[in-house]
Amino acid sequence: MSSFADDTSPLSTPPSSLSEQENGSKAELVVEDSISENPFDNESSRILFDAVDQLQHCGASRHVAIPQLVIVGGQSTGKSSLLRSLTDIPFPVGTGCCTRFATRIVSKRTAPGTPNQFKITIVEPEVKVEGFVYPPNNDYEDYVHMGETLTADEFETVMNEVSANHMGIRSGKGPDKKNFATQVLRVELSGPARSYFSIVDIPGLFVNPNTVNEGEMHGIQSMIIEYMKKPENLVICVADAVTDVANQGIVHLASLHVSKERCVGVLTKCDMLRDDEETSRKIVNIATGREEHTTKPICDTWFVVRNRSSKEDRSFDLAHAEKQLFETAPWDEIDSGRRGTSMLRKHLSYLLSQGIRGNFPDIRARIQELLANAQKSRAALGDARPTHTDRLKYLREIIERYETHAAHALESPGSLDEQLRARNIVKVSNVEFAKLMLERGHTYQFEDPDMDPLAEVLRMKDEFPDNLFFSQGHSRPPSTPQKHQSFPSGRTPTKIPAKDEIGKDLREEIRRELRAFEGTQLFGLINPQVIPTLYRKQTQNWHKYAHQHIFTVANHVAVAAKGILELVCPADPISGNPRLHNGLLNVLQEFYEKSGQATLRELEKYSDRVSSHLLQTENPKYYERLKAWQTIRLLRSLASVSPDSDATAIYDRLHYTMEDNMVDAVHDILKVYYQISIEAYTRHVTHIIVENLVSGTNPEKGPLKGLSRDWVYSLGEDEVERLTREDETTIAKRAELDKQINELQTADSIARNATEATSNLS
């Protein structure tokens, strides 16, 4: 909601005078030329005024920023006398602390012929005040006083009755004394001759606590500051013209806590300066903006008024007296729109009307937002739970909502926030795990790790003479040696890759294993234990990476589970239930630990089985790839044999019993089987072990699936009571939310009706 200090606020753009409009120069405000006599003569404005008054009366102002006039001043500055003139209420005027509590005055015009009426009630404060330490007192809640004419004597009687019997005022100093109250006296006036007006009077600021407790003095200052600080409040700062304005405490507070766009200054007791030309000139300079002093920045608009003295009764014509005073020098230098109480009331009515009209759409939107939030917080608390059945029902409803979101996290994650999409997060983790296994799963690097053997065989066949290859249906070559077929002219034989660093360590490891076993067997044989031994060494990283992956997935699932719990049962004490949230969080932690341990045990068994089982496979890819690699070895060997090589060189290059050829054979068998088995291992980890953890199909269900209705029904009565029992804070919070929701529902109805009623009006 926009505040009065905003550039778009009506309070930041006071109406321009005719001379300013015509000349474009900075002219002084001419209120009577630009403001109607009564801004609330417009039906739409009256409807909104009534709506705002009802909103304040129903307590909505404690939750929503509602524009209002607030009058503040120091002790004995003439504030009460000014209020009598503005509101026609006989406020007590005298020395000492007369105002003991804030007073809201609301004036409304009724239809012609209707009687004058007044209604006095006591309502709760709309600001929290520090400094007052009073015991709770609800004696004010049912107070109502009504009548037709509020006389000075009757109002004084009401003030005394309210102070002593309903607000607990006990004047004096001491621990058993109470000089002020935080509640607000609401005085509503109505009649056919009244105008629309509303103002809040705050007790006057005082410096020396001669007759009150010192803490109460600070409490009053705190109350004034809290009303000043509210950005929706238009502050009328009353200063005594007789006293140096720059030294008055209320002016200093206003300079600290009120932006000048929403502050209107009023200089009272101007009639007491008739014989003081120097002070009169200074006050005139302040009102006209010509005085360079410390009070100038607090506001752009100053009014001068004459007070009604205690000797001047209701028959005294104050307007005429003010006119006589302010039409004389030097007062006549002040713009006529800023002279006198009637002009001040007219200006304040305009600002109040504009503030209400400009901010009403935001007021309604804010009410709806607060109502939705309060209803959400109230729903999180549930109904009162005095019995086991009530507590079980409350817990089951929360867990059912949790189950719904958990199912969405796995089956339709797109409907949830990103951090709750467990299925998506686990999928990404599985892809990263598969990539890690492919790149770093082996202990030693294989030769030609990125080569496709089938494609390489096809490429190499094209480089050799056709009669080196025999298709099905062709006769076998004769057994007698044939003349070596040279390569066609211009064709380069396949180059044998140099034995670089890629695969070097693995070849050396294979060679060591072959030599380790050669003492137990005949030359030319490969011991059957060589490949299983190398396979275990080559796959020893698998379990480590899979173990890390399980932890990663478990943590992702736990984060999603915690997020869902926060969604259905927030930890925030305002919108949720911290006790139940923490209890269920401990349960999720228990599910996390048990399911994680069960999953790791499953992984341990599977990894042991993979590393210790016989190396067997029925996968046709094994035979296909192995044959391709062996063919590549053969073709490379053929390409390395020159036509003039002797038999020994050919034997060393081609015969399988030679150590290098045995290393090649073991390497290729190990490589092909490794590639097939790592695919199977990765798939089993991601599709079986991890999926069991995520979907909760293990005996020890994970956090996403473990927190379920079955779990709720497995709890004993003591466990349900421990999780869902209510402390005094929860009970008080439920009551406060019920009250807030009731107030906001009433406020929403008021705002909606006013909006509908004014929708077709200008």
Disulfide bonds with the S-S distance in Angstrom:
none
